[in-house]
Amino acid sequence: MTTLASKRHLWFAISLIVIVPGLISLVLFGVRLGIDFTGGTAWEIAFDRSTDSETVLGVLEGQGYTGSTVQRVGNSDATYLIRMKEVTEGSPEKAALAAALTQEVAPFVEREFSTVGASVGEAIRNRAIFAVLLASIGIVSYMAFAFRNTQNPLLYGLCALVAMLHDVLVVVGIFSILGEFADVEVGALFVTALLTVIGFSVHDTIVVFDRIRENLAGRADSSFEEIVNYSLAQTLVRSMNTSLVVVFTLLALYLFGGSTTREFVLALLIGVVSGTYSSVFNASQLLVAWEKGEIQRIFGRLRGRRRPEPAPIG
């Protein structure tokens, strides 16, 4: 009989199809970092009349601010977000640039002005990496403790970690592609979104794993693959309903929310969808693949020798 667990190679293939383009983009282009990480100034202004980004960029370059970017905000042809090298609030440089924009483009209203020093941006970047690593270690440790009564408690933590890394790679890879082709930058809010996605993914994975553990004790006459499939059937509707509620909420925020949180909401939206998929179709299937010795045989072929069959998970 065809089951979710029996199609695990298809689920793994789908994940690779989604992840590989993002990995290629990360290698070729990296991620477009915002001023939170690189340092600089973000200046959002609304002109009195419509203009275009090329005109605004020309004024910036004429004032010596080469390397700046100008991005239209929303659907307005008069509101733009300027990212440039560091300019201090109230400085003569800002006053001169404002005067040039007013004279050569149009009078404008300042909506937002923020500056981050290069050293501060580097510190934020390092702390963001540390936060993700610390969360990963905590997840593996907690999962190993929570499933300590099974024969392979560490395996549950490692499978949850792989599913979590799957979601992180999906989100970061897609934002790498968007950064190259749509000028989407990542900032401190992006790290917050990643940590939220990690929590959501692990929470969903724990629900599935916990049901597997319960069924291992109550269905001793069934194979491990049958137990996993039965557990997924019990939790699938709950996982889908929870995720759909979150997705509909995030879609509303993305479509009708402010432009300043759009990338944050988009990262959450991608991560929630990926987290639901990885919990059901990756994490639990990795347990089955380990139980059947498929993962060990792959490592054995890579090392040029076969490994012995693993001990039962239950």
N, C-alpha and C positions, 0 to 999 in steps of 0.2 A: 504493500500500500504506500502511495506517495504521501510523504509528510513534510513538514517544514524542515525538520532535521535532515531528511534524506536529500534535500535540495541545497545543502549548505555550500557546495561548491559554486552554485549559481549566485548565492548571496555574497560570497566572498568576491566573485568576479564583478558583480555590480559595484561593490565598494571600491575595487581597484580602478574600475572605469571612471568613477567619480574623483578618486584621489590622485591618480597619475597626472592628469593635466595640471592640477594645482601644484604638484611637486615639480613638474617641469618648469612651470612659471616661477616658482620659488627659486629654483636653481638659476634660471636665466635673468629674472628681473628682481627677485626679492620682494619685499613688501614696502609700499610707499608709506614712509613714516611721517606722521604729523609733527607739529612743533612741540607737542608734549614730549617727544623723544629726541628730536633733533635740535630744538631751540629755535627761536625766531618770533615773529609777530604775526598774529591773525587779526585782520581788520575788516569788519563787515560794514559796508556803507550802502546807502540807498540814494541814488541820484534823483534829481527832480524830473528828469526825462529819460527816455530809453536810450541806451547806447549798446556797445558790444565790448566783449572782453579784450579784443585786439586793441581797441582804442585806449582802454584803461592800462593795458600792459605796456603800450607804447609810451605813455606818460611816465610810468614807473621806471622803465629802462632809460628814458631821457633824464631822469633824476639820479641815475646811477644804481638803481635797485635791480640789477640783472639777476636772472635766476628766479625771479618771483613767479607766482602762479595766480591767475585770476579765474575764479569759478562763479558761475551764475548761481544765485540762491533761488530755489523754487522755480516757478514759471515766469518770474518777473524779468524783464529786460533792463531793469534799472537798479536792481540790487545785486551786489557782488561781494564775494569773500576773497580778500587779498591775503596771500601768504608770502612773506618776504623776510629778509634778514632783520635782525633785532633792531627795533626802534623804541625808544623810551617815551612813555607818556609825558606830554608837556614839553618835549625837547624841541629845539629849533628845527631839527631834521623833520619831525612830524609836521610842524607848522608849515615848512616850505613845501612838503609833499602835498599837504591839504590844499595849499594855495594853488599849486600847479594843477591838481585835479579839478578844482573849482573853475580855473581859468580855461583849461584846455578841453574839459569834458562838460561839466555842469555843476551847479551847487549840489551839495549832498548832505545827508543826515547820517551821523555815525550811530550805528546800532550796537556794535560790540568792538572792543579793542583789548587784546590780551597779548602779553609778551612772556616768553619763557626763555631763560638763559640756557646756553649750551650745556653748562655743567649740571644744571637742574634736570634738563632733559635726559642726560646720560644716567643720572641717579634714578630717575623714574623708570628708565628702560631696564636697568639692572634689577631693581626691585620687582618689576613685573615678571622677569624671568625667574627670579627666586620664588615669587608667589606661586607660579605654575608648578615649579619643581617640588615645592613644599606640599602643595595640594596632592600631587601624584604620590609622594611617599606616604602621606597620611591615608590616602585611599587604599593603597596596597596593604598597609599595616592594619587598618580597620577591617578590611575584608578578610584578611587572614585570621584575625581574632574572632570575627563574627561567625566564621565557618570552621572554627577550630575542631568541631566534633566530627568533621568529615576526614577522610583519609588523606586528602590533598588540599588542606586549607589555603596554602599559598597559591595554588593554581587558580582558585576563584578570584583572588586579588589580582593576579597577573592578567586573567581574561578580562576583568573589569578595566584594568589599566589599558589594555590593548584597545578595547572599545572606546575608552576615553580619548586615547591618542588618535583614533580614527576620526572622532568628532572634531578634535582640535585641528587635524590636518585638513579636513574638509573645509572648515571655516577659514583658516589661514590661507589655504590654497585658492579658494574662491576670491578672497580679498586681494590676493596677489594678482590674480587675473584682472579684477576690477581696478586695481591700482594702476596697472599698465595701460588698460584700454579705456577706462572711464575716470581716471584721475582721483580715485577714491583713496583717502588717506586713513591710517589707523592712529588712534591716540589712546589716552589713558582709559577712556570709556570702552575701548575695544578689549582691553585686558579684563575689565569688569565683566564684559559680556562673555569672554572665554571662561572665566571662573564660574559664572552662572551656568553656562552650558555644561561644564564639567560636573557641577553638582546635580544638574537635572539628569544627565546621562547616567551617572553612578546610582542615583536614586532609583531610576527605572530598572537598571541592571540588578540592583539588590532585591527588588520585588520579584523578578524572575528567578534569581538564584535561590531565594528563600523558599519559593514554591517547589523548586527542584529538590531542595534538601528535605522538605516535608514529604514529598512523594517518594523519595528514596527509602524512607522508613516505612511508608504505608503500602508500597507496591513492589515488594522485594522479588516477586515472581516475574517482573517485567525487565526487559533490557534497558540499559541506560538511555539509548536513543529513544525508546518508547516513552520513558519517563520524562525526558526533556520535551518531547513533542506534546505530551499530555499537559505538562506544566505551562507550555507556551499557549496551548488552547485555553487554559484557565485564566491566563493573565493578558492575553492579546487584546480583548475588548476593553479592558480597564486601561491599558497603556494607550490604545488608540483614542479613547474618549478623553483622557487627560491631555494628551498632546494636541488634539483638535481644538479643545477649549483654549489652550495657550496660543496656538497658531492663529486662530481667529482674532484673539485679542491683539497679538502682535501685528497682524495684517492691518487692523484698524489704526493702530498707532503709526505704522509705516505710511499708510495712505493719507491719513488726516492729521498726523502729528507734526511737530516742528521740524525744520530742516536740520537743526543742531543735533538731534538725537536719531536721525534717520539711519546712519551707519551703525549705531549701537543696536537699534531695533532689528536691522537687517542681519547683523551677526547673531542675535538671539534667535531670529526666525530660522536661519540656516541651521544653527546648532540644535534647536529643538527637534527639527525634522530628522537631522542626522542622528541625534541621540536616541530617538525612538527606534530608528532603524537598527542602529548598532546594538542596542540592548536586546532586541528580539532576534535579529538575523545574524549577529556576529558573535556577541559574548557567549551566549548559550551554545552556539554551533561550534565554537572553539573547544568547549568542554567535550562535546561529542567527538570532535576530530582528535582530541588528545586520548580519549578513552579507546578509540579504535586504532590508535597508534599512527595516524596519518601524519601528524606533526613530527613525531620522532623519526619516521621514515624519511621525511624531507630533510631533516638535519643530518640523518645518517647518510643520505646520498650526497649532501654537500660536503660531508667529511670523508666520503669514500668508503663508509662501512655502515653496516646495519646496527641498529640499537635494539635491545630486548624490548618486548612488549611491556607497556606500563601497568602498574598496579591499578585495580579498579578505583574509581573516584569515590563511589558510595562507601 
